[in-house]
């Protein structure tokens, strides 16, 4: 049997708020000893997803990268950006 090869980069996606994306990302980050980056944070209260993942995993702060965009509206990234008149550049 060939051993499982885990990719060096993983992307977690879901189609709804509270679908479990942050929980899955926390499990993968802690379990695989990885780093965490959420490029677009839409909605920042009571905390960001990055802050939550860091808190629940207990991993050091240097394993987490700042968001490229922090948007106030808790909605899909494109809707939150539109509400704040921000263009999201996918090439960051």
Secondary structure, DSSP 8 states (H G I E B T S, - for coil): -------S------SSTTSSHHHHHHHHHHHHT--EE-SEEE--SS--HHHHHHHHH---GGGEE--SEEESS-S-HHHHHHHTT----TT-
